[in-house]
Amino acid sequence: MKQLTQQQLEIVKKEHPEWFCLEDGKWYAHVSNGFPLIFKTGDKSGYGFFGEPDNFHWCDESNTWSFEQEPESWREATEDEVKHALIEESKRRYKDAEYIIGMESGYPKKIYIDGFSFLYGTVLTDKRSTYLFRCGVWAEISSY
């Protein structure tokens, strides 16, 4: 398959910008190697993971992403990519029998981790279905 030259790509972008818009509210991966893996919240804003596939870290929401300037550098992330990254981050953050501030109640809650569930972009513990991650926010560890 033949690729467009940079000049041809610029012409197509100018004539059909709607073909190159990335939607807010979706996870995107960089085409190079899948990272960064970012949940897009605005033109240049999002939260997610930065680094390499085998060595990545969480980054809170920032306005530094090149979604609009370089939409061709991003592709929609697969559910497996998002699930893997979120569950690996959960394993790094939380320990079994640790207390967190419950995302539902705001009170300290002991978590029991016998596995993780991934449901619609959230991460829960398997045993008691306690939210660990939801809408870009990680559960806070309690000093209780």
ABEGO torsion letter per residue (X at the ends): XBBBBAAAAAAAAAABAAAABBBBGBBBBBAAAGOBBBBBABAABEBEBBEBAABBBBBBBBAABAAAABAAABBBBBAAAAAAAAAAAAAAABBBGBBBBBAAAGBBBBBBBAEBBBBGGBBBBAAAGBBABBGGBBBBBBAX
